[in-house]
Amino acid sequence: MAESKHSAKVQMVEGSLWKNVPKFAIPVALTGILGQLFNAADIAVVGRFTGAQGTLSMAAVGANSAIVGLILNLFMGIALGATVVIATALGRKDEETVKQAVGTSVLFSFLTGALTALIGEVFAAPFLASLNVPSEVLPGAVLYLRIYLAGLPVILLYNFEAAIFRAAGETRLPLLVLAMSGALNVVLNLIFVIGLHMTVDGVAYATVISNAVSSAMLLVMLFRTQLPLRIAWCDIRFHAETLSGILRIGVPAGLQGAVFAIANILIQSAINSLGTTVIAASSAALNIEIFCYNVLSSFGQASTTFTGQNFGAGNLERCRKVLRVCLIEDAIAAASTVALVLLTGRQLLSIFNTDPEVIAIGYVRLVLILGSYAFSMCYEVMSGYMRGFGISFMPALLTTIGVCGTRFFWILAVFPRHRTFRMIMLVYPISLGLTAVLILLALLYYRPSARFAKQEKAS
């Protein structure tokens, strides 16, 4: 599986952005979609093949979505810090910093994954209980979470490895690896659940095993790649200055993602209070809508990576063009995906559960959330653009205000007066719209390309 001399690496500092941005974004989107299929396969298999326990098992897996999202969003944001550091170093042809950042990222992801897993194992049961998970769902939810947490070191390792390759414009390799491990995940789901008569524990084991395979394959590729990312075992160690740069950009980005997850944990708690059927319906809809989100967020990642490399190369005019191209192409891709999902939404929901009530409730979520994705598209690309310049704290702060603040207020003050699923879902367009406006104002204030151009002239 060694790379050919004619690598599919995307050209970021030269060539047509209109062609290269989608060449980068589409594999990233497909990688995210395949990753989500891990969880979707879990839910679909336990929903359809565990007999009378189907809805209960679906709810047990779905009750963990917010917690899993919190962990992954936090560390994927930090991984984005590694992407920016590596992309900027590549832009200025600083191969020593690239090697240090790759080795630091690999070690950081595995060790922090292990530490987070240990902490999570201690608090798994009380944390889920605090989220109003129904008593009949709680044992299965705790079992699934404990097994998932045990695999966290390899899950985080894969995400950091994928971020490393993307920094160099190599987006197809993570997609190919995940496609292989995704197929393995589905096969293992069926073996464990149908063949061995397991339930949520079976799909959890399948997820961990498939992630272990994907992380191991990408690690081998880092040892063999012909890109400047190549490392040896002796390079996997911490470099304080490089780690500091990764965390300076990555921690605010991770907190931005975690803010969404924290707010969504509160929302999930409100959803859990409405009963098992609503939990199952919301979980099924989430696993569909996230496909659309992966499409629009992939252009946000493109905005960060292209901006980072061109900023490192000193091409500020091309940075400005990156923002325009990503906004236009993201709008086209996101609108097309959302329209397709809304047209086929009820049929897609029936894959997870054939109960008409589950399908009806799930479609309410799809309509309200997908309709608000225009706002998500705008702030993802604009936040990514600022992050490419190393401006990471302000987008995180504004997201905290716009998303977390609004959703906390809504669930604590508005929902108790109108306890319906639709009322919970209305907070999404409101919070996302406010956040998009705040990020736009920040971009107009910072005007990073113009600001750095002035600094270059002054120096």
C-alpha positions as CSV (number, residue, x, y, z in Angstrom):
1,M,0.0,0.0,0.0
2,A,3.0,2.3,-0.5
3,E,2.4,5.6,-2.2
4,S,3.3,6.0,-5.8
5,K,5.6,8.7,-7.1
6,H,2.5,10.4,-8.6
7,S,0.8,11.1,-5.4
8,A,-2.8,12.3,-5.3
9,K,-1.6,15.1,-3.0
10,V,-3.6,18.3,-3.4
11,Q,-1.7,21.3,-4.5
12,M,-2.4,24.2,-2.1
13,V,0.0,26.9,-2.9
14,E,-0.3,26.7,-6.7
15,G,-2.8,25.7,-9.3
16,S,-6.6,26.4,-9.5
17,L,-8.3,26.7,-6.1
18,W,-11.6,26.0,-7.8
19,K,-10.3,22.5,-8.7
20,N,-8.0,21.8,-5.7
21,V,-10.4,22.8,-2.9
22,P,-13.0,20.2,-3.8
23,K,-10.2,17.7,-4.4
24,F,-9.3,18.2,-0.8
25,A,-12.8,18.6,0.7
26,I,-14.6,15.7,-1.0
27,P,-12.3,13.0,0.4
28,V,-12.4,14.7,3.8
29,A,-16.2,14.7,3.7
30,L,-16.3,11.1,2.6
31,T,-13.9,10.2,5.4
32,G,-16.2,11.8,7.9
33,I,-19.2,10.1,6.4
34,L,-17.6,6.7,6.6
35,G,-16.6,7.4,10.2
36,Q,-20.2,8.2,11.0
37,L,-21.2,5.0,9.3
38,F,-19.4,3.2,12.1
39,N,-22.0,4.6,14.6
40,A,-24.8,4.3,12.1
41,A,-24.0,0.7,11.5
42,D,-24.0,0.1,15.3
43,I,-27.5,1.6,15.6
44,A,-28.9,0.0,12.5
45,V,-27.7,-3.5,13.5
46,V,-28.9,-3.4,17.1
47,G,-32.2,-1.8,16.0
48,R,-33.0,-4.4,13.4
49,F,-31.3,-7.6,14.7
50,T,-31.8,-7.7,18.5
51,G,-35.5,-8.7,18.4
52,A,-37.8,-7.2,21.0
53,Q,-34.8,-5.2,22.5
54,G,-34.3,-3.3,19.2
55,T,-35.6,0.1,20.3
56,L,-34.1,-0.3,23.7
57,S,-30.6,-1.1,22.2
58,M,-30.9,1.8,19.8
59,A,-31.6,4.1,22.7
60,A,-28.6,2.7,24.6
61,V,-26.2,3.5,21.8
62,G,-27.9,6.8,21.0
63,A,-27.8,8.0,24.6
64,N,-24.0,8.0,24.3
65,S,-23.9,10.2,21.2
66,A,-23.5,13.5,23.0
67,I,-20.7,12.1,25.3
68,V,-18.8,10.6,22.4
69,G,-19.3,13.8,20.5
70,L,-17.8,15.8,23.4
71,I,-14.6,13.7,23.4
72,L,-14.1,13.5,19.7
73,N,-14.9,17.2,19.0
74,L,-12.4,18.3,21.7
75,F,-9.6,16.2,20.3
76,M,-10.4,16.7,16.7
77,G,-10.1,20.4,17.3
78,I,-6.7,19.8,18.9
79,A,-5.8,17.7,15.9
80,L,-6.7,20.7,13.7
81,G,-3.9,22.6,15.6
82,A,-1.5,20.0,14.4
83,T,-2.8,20.5,10.8
84,V,-2.2,24.2,11.0
85,V,1.3,23.9,12.4
86,I,2.3,21.2,9.8
87,A,0.6,23.1,6.9
88,T,2.3,26.4,7.8
89,A,5.7,24.6,8.2
90,L,5.2,22.9,4.8
91,G,4.4,26.3,3.2
92,R,7.7,27.7,4.4
93,K,9.5,24.4,3.6
94,D,10.6,23.8,7.2
95,E,10.9,20.0,7.2
96,E,12.4,19.8,10.7
97,T,9.3,21.4,12.3
98,V,7.1,19.1,10.2
99,K,8.9,16.0,11.6
100,Q,8.7,17.3,15.1
101,A,5.0,18.1,14.8
102,V,4.2,14.7,13.4
103,G,6.1,12.8,16.1
104,T,4.6,15.0,18.9
105,S,1.1,14.6,17.5
106,V,1.3,10.8,17.3
107,L,2.5,10.5,20.9
108,F,0.1,13.1,22.3
109,S,-3.0,11.5,20.7
110,F,-2.3,8.0,22.1
111,L,-1.3,9.1,25.6
112,T,-4.2,11.6,26.0
113,G,-6.5,9.0,24.7
114,A,-5.4,6.6,27.4
115,L,-5.7,9.2,30.1
116,T,-9.2,10.2,29.0
117,A,-10.2,6.6,28.8
118,L,-9.1,6.0,32.4
119,I,-11.0,9.0,33.7
120,G,-14.1,8.1,31.6
121,E,-14.2,4.6,32.9
122,V,-14.5,5.9,36.5
123,F,-17.3,8.4,35.7
124,A,-19.2,6.6,32.9
125,A,-22.2,5.4,35.0
126,P,-22.8,8.5,37.1
127,F,-22.4,10.7,34.1
128,L,-25.0,8.8,32.0
129,A,-27.3,8.7,35.0
130,S,-27.1,12.5,35.3
131,L,-28.3,12.8,31.7
132,N,-31.8,11.5,32.5
133,V,-31.1,8.2,30.6
134,P,-34.2,6.0,31.4
135,S,-33.5,3.3,33.9
136,E,-34.3,0.5,31.4
137,V,-31.7,2.0,28.9
138,L,-29.0,2.8,31.4
139,P,-27.2,-0.6,31.8
140,G,-26.8,-1.0,28.0
141,A,-25.7,2.6,27.6
142,V,-23.0,2.2,30.3
143,L,-21.8,-1.0,28.8
144,Y,-21.4,0.5,25.4
145,L,-19.6,3.6,26.7
146,R,-17.1,1.6,28.8
147,I,-16.1,-0.5,25.8
148,Y,-15.9,2.5,23.5
149,L,-13.6,4.3,26.1
150,A,-11.3,1.4,26.2
151,G,-10.6,1.9,22.5
152,L,-10.1,5.7,22.8
153,P,-6.3,5.7,22.4
154,V,-6.5,4.1,18.9
155,I,-9.6,6.2,18.0
156,L,-7.8,9.4,18.7
157,L,-4.6,8.2,17.1
158,Y,-6.5,7.6,13.8
159,N,-8.0,11.1,13.9
160,F,-4.6,12.8,14.5
161,E,-2.9,10.7,11.8
162,A,-5.6,11.7,9.3
163,A,-5.1,15.4,10.3
164,I,-1.4,15.0,9.7
165,F,-1.9,13.7,6.2
166,R,-4.4,16.3,5.3
167,A,-1.9,19.1,6.3
168,A,0.2,17.9,3.3
169,G,-2.9,17.7,1.0
170,E,-3.1,13.9,1.2
171,T,-6.8,13.3,1.8
172,R,-7.3,10.1,-0.2
173,L,-5.2,7.8,2.0
174,P,-7.2,8.4,5.2
175,L,-10.4,7.8,3.2
176,L,-9.0,4.5,1.7
177,V,-7.9,3.3,5.1
178,L,-11.2,4.2,6.8
179,A,-13.2,2.5,3.9
180,M,-11.3,-0.8,4.7
181,S,-11.8,-0.5,8.4
182,G,-15.4,0.6,8.0
183,A,-16.2,-2.5,6.0
184,L,-14.6,-4.6,8.7
185,N,-16.8,-2.8,11.3
186,V,-20.0,-3.7,9.5
187,V,-18.8,-7.4,9.1
188,L,-17.9,-7.6,12.8
189,N,-21.2,-6.0,13.8
190,L,-23.1,-8.7,12.0
191,I,-20.9,-11.5,13.4
192,F,-21.1,-10.3,17.0
193,V,-24.8,-9.5,17.0
194,I,-26.4,-12.0,14.7
195,G,-23.8,-14.8,15.0
196,L,-22.8,-14.5,18.7
197,H,-26.1,-13.0,19.9
198,M,-24.5,-10.0,21.5
199,T,-26.2,-6.6,21.7
200,V,-24.6,-3.2,22.4
201,D,-21.4,-4.8,23.6
202,G,-21.0,-6.5,20.2
203,V,-21.2,-3.3,18.2
204,A,-19.0,-1.5,20.7
205,Y,-16.3,-4.2,20.3
206,A,-16.6,-3.9,16.5
207,T,-16.1,-0.2,16.6
208,V,-12.9,-0.4,18.7
209,I,-11.4,-3.2,16.6
210,S,-12.0,-1.4,13.3
211,N,-10.5,1.8,14.7
212,A,-7.4,-0.1,15.9
213,V,-6.9,-1.5,12.4
214,S,-7.3,2.0,10.8
215,S,-4.9,3.7,13.2
216,A,-2.3,0.9,12.7
217,M,-2.5,1.2,8.9
218,L,-2.0,5.0,8.9
219,L,0.9,4.7,11.4
220,V,2.7,2.3,9.0
221,M,2.1,4.8,6.2
222,L,3.7,7.5,8.3
223,F,6.8,5.3,8.5
224,R,6.8,4.7,4.7
225,T,5.4,7.8,3.1
226,Q,7.5,9.7,0.5
227,L,5.9,13.0,1.7
228,P,7.9,15.3,4.2
229,L,5.7,13.7,6.9
230,R,7.8,10.6,7.1
231,I,9.0,9.7,10.6
232,A,10.8,6.9,12.4
233,W,10.1,5.4,15.8
234,C,12.8,7.7,17.4
235,D,10.8,10.7,16.2
236,I,7.8,9.8,18.2
237,R,8.5,12.0,21.2
238,F,7.4,15.4,22.6
239,H,9.0,18.6,21.3
240,A,8.0,21.3,23.8
241,E,7.9,24.3,21.4
242,T,6.1,22.4,18.7
243,L,3.5,21.0,21.2
244,S,3.0,24.5,22.5
245,G,2.2,25.7,19.0
246,I,-0.2,22.9,18.4
247,L,-2.0,23.5,21.7
248,R,-2.1,27.3,21.2
249,I,-4.2,26.8,18.0
250,G,-5.7,23.4,18.8
251,V,-7.1,23.9,22.3
252,P,-9.3,26.8,21.4
253,A,-10.5,24.9,18.3
254,G,-11.1,21.9,20.4
255,L,-13.0,23.9,23.0
256,Q,-15.1,25.3,20.1
257,G,-16.1,21.8,19.1
258,A,-16.5,20.8,22.8
259,V,-18.8,23.7,23.3
260,F,-21.2,22.3,20.8
261,A,-20.9,18.9,22.4
262,I,-21.5,20.3,25.9
263,A,-24.6,22.2,24.7
264,N,-25.7,19.0,22.9
265,I,-25.3,17.0,26.1
266,L,-27.8,19.4,27.8
267,I,-30.1,19.0,24.8
268,Q,-29.7,15.2,24.9
269,S,-30.7,15.3,28.5
270,A,-33.9,17.1,27.6
271,I,-34.5,14.6,24.8
272,N,-33.9,11.7,27.2
273,S,-36.6,13.1,29.5
274,L,-39.2,12.6,26.7
275,G,-38.9,8.8,26.6
276,T,-37.3,5.9,24.8
277,T,-39.1,6.4,21.5
278,V,-38.0,10.0,21.2
279,I,-34.4,9.0,22.1
280,A,-34.4,6.4,19.4
281,A,-35.9,8.8,16.8
282,S,-33.5,11.6,17.6
283,S,-30.5,9.1,17.4
284,A,-31.5,7.8,14.0
285,A,-32.0,11.4,12.6
286,L,-28.6,12.5,14.1
287,N,-26.9,9.7,12.2
288,I,-28.4,10.9,9.0
289,E,-28.0,14.7,9.4
290,I,-24.3,14.3,10.3
291,F,-23.6,13.2,6.8
292,C,-24.7,16.6,5.6
293,Y,-22.6,18.2,8.3
294,N,-19.5,16.3,7.2
295,V,-19.9,17.8,3.7
296,L,-20.1,21.4,4.8
297,S,-17.5,21.1,7.5
298,S,-15.0,19.6,5.1
299,F,-14.8,22.9,3.3
300,G,-14.1,24.5,6.7
301,Q,-11.1,22.2,7.1
302,A,-10.1,23.1,3.5
303,S,-10.3,26.7,4.5
304,T,-8.0,26.2,7.4
305,T,-5.4,24.0,5.6
306,F,-5.2,26.0,2.4
307,T,-5.0,29.2,4.3
308,G,-2.3,27.8,6.6
309,Q,0.0,26.6,3.8
310,N,-0.4,29.9,1.8
311,F,0.1,32.0,4.9
312,G,3.3,30.0,5.5
313,A,4.3,30.6,1.9
314,G,3.6,34.4,2.3
315,N,0.9,34.4,-0.4
316,L,-1.8,36.5,1.3
317,E,-3.7,37.3,-1.8
318,R,-4.3,33.6,-2.4
319,C,-5.5,33.3,1.2
320,R,-8.2,35.8,0.5
321,K,-9.3,33.8,-2.6
322,V,-9.4,30.6,-0.5
323,L,-12.1,32.2,1.7
324,R,-14.2,33.1,-1.4
325,V,-13.8,29.8,-3.1
326,C,-14.6,27.7,0.0
327,L,-17.8,29.7,0.7
328,I,-19.1,29.4,-2.8
329,E,-18.3,25.7,-3.3
330,D,-19.5,24.8,0.2
331,A,-22.8,26.5,-0.4
332,I,-23.3,24.4,-3.6
333,A,-22.2,21.1,-2.0
334,A,-24.2,21.6,1.2
335,A,-27.4,22.7,-0.5
336,S,-27.3,19.7,-2.8
337,T,-26.7,17.2,0.1
338,V,-29.4,18.7,2.3
339,A,-32.0,18.7,-0.5
340,L,-31.2,15.0,-1.2
341,V,-31.5,14.0,2.4
342,L,-34.8,15.9,3.0
343,L,-36.3,14.2,-0.1
344,T,-35.4,10.7,1.1
345,G,-35.4,11.4,4.9
346,R,-38.3,9.1,5.8
347,Q,-36.9,6.2,3.8
348,L,-33.5,6.7,5.4
349,L,-35.0,6.8,8.9
350,S,-36.8,3.5,8.2
351,I,-33.4,1.8,7.8
352,F,-32.8,2.3,11.5
353,N,-36.3,1.6,12.8
354,T,-39.6,0.9,11.0
355,D,-41.8,2.2,13.8
356,P,-43.9,5.0,12.2
357,E,-43.7,7.2,15.4
358,V,-39.9,7.0,15.4
359,I,-39.8,8.0,11.7
360,A,-42.2,10.9,12.2
361,I,-40.3,12.3,15.2
362,G,-37.0,11.8,13.5
363,Y,-38.1,13.7,10.3
364,V,-39.0,16.7,12.5
365,R,-35.4,16.8,13.6
366,L,-34.1,16.5,10.1
367,V,-36.2,19.4,8.7
368,L,-35.4,21.8,11.5
369,I,-31.6,21.1,11.8
370,L,-30.8,20.7,8.1
371,G,-32.7,24.0,7.4
372,S,-30.2,25.8,9.7
373,Y,-27.1,24.4,8.0
374,A,-26.7,27.5,5.9
375,F,-25.5,29.2,9.1
376,S,-23.2,26.3,10.0
377,M,-21.6,26.5,6.6
378,C,-20.8,30.2,7.0
379,Y,-19.2,30.1,10.4
380,E,-17.3,26.8,9.7
381,V,-15.5,28.4,6.7
382,M,-14.9,31.8,8.3
383,S,-13.7,30.2,11.5
384,G,-11.4,27.9,9.5
385,Y,-10.0,30.8,7.6
386,M,-9.1,32.7,10.8
387,R,-7.6,29.6,12.3
388,G,-5.4,29.2,9.3
389,F,-3.7,32.4,10.3
390,G,-3.4,31.2,13.9
391,I,-6.4,33.2,15.1
392,S,-8.1,30.5,17.2
393,F,-9.2,32.0,20.5
394,M,-11.8,34.5,19.2
395,P,-13.8,32.0,17.1
396,A,-13.9,29.6,20.1
397,L,-15.1,32.4,22.4
398,L,-17.8,33.6,20.0
399,T,-19.0,30.0,19.5
400,T,-19.3,29.6,23.3
401,I,-21.5,32.7,23.4
402,G,-23.6,32.0,20.4
403,V,-24.0,28.2,20.7
404,C,-23.5,27.3,24.3
405,G,-25.1,30.4,25.9
406,T,-28.2,30.3,23.7
407,R,-28.8,26.5,24.1
408,F,-28.3,26.6,27.8
409,F,-30.8,29.4,28.1
410,W,-33.3,27.7,25.8
411,I,-33.2,24.3,27.6
412,L,-33.3,25.7,31.1
413,A,-35.8,28.6,30.5
414,V,-37.9,27.9,27.4
415,F,-38.2,24.1,27.1
416,P,-39.7,23.6,30.7
417,R,-42.6,25.8,29.6
418,H,-43.2,23.9,26.3
419,R,-42.0,20.3,26.8
420,T,-42.1,19.1,23.2
421,F,-39.5,17.6,20.9
422,R,-40.1,20.4,18.3
423,M,-39.4,23.1,20.9
424,I,-36.0,21.5,21.7
425,M,-35.1,21.4,18.0
426,L,-35.9,25.1,17.4
427,V,-32.8,26.1,19.4
428,Y,-30.6,24.9,16.6
429,P,-31.5,27.5,13.9
430,I,-31.6,30.2,16.5
431,S,-28.1,29.4,18.0
432,L,-26.5,28.7,14.7
433,G,-27.8,31.9,13.1
434,L,-26.5,34.0,16.0
435,T,-23.1,32.3,15.9
436,A,-22.7,32.9,12.2
437,V,-23.4,36.6,12.7
438,L,-20.8,36.8,15.5
439,I,-18.1,35.1,13.5
440,L,-18.8,37.4,10.5
441,L,-18.3,40.4,12.7
442,A,-15.1,39.0,14.1
443,L,-13.8,38.4,10.5
444,L,-14.6,41.9,9.5
445,Y,-12.8,43.2,12.6
446,Y,-9.6,41.1,12.2
447,R,-9.3,41.2,8.4
448,P,-6.3,38.8,8.8
449,S,-4.9,38.9,5.3
450,A,-4.9,42.7,5.3
451,R,-3.5,42.9,8.8
452,F,-0.6,40.5,8.1
453,A,0.1,42.3,4.8
454,K,0.6,45.5,6.7
455,Q,2.9,43.8,9.2
456,E,5.1,42.4,6.4
457,K,5.4,45.9,4.8
458,A,6.2,47.4,8.2
459,S,9.0,44.9,8.8
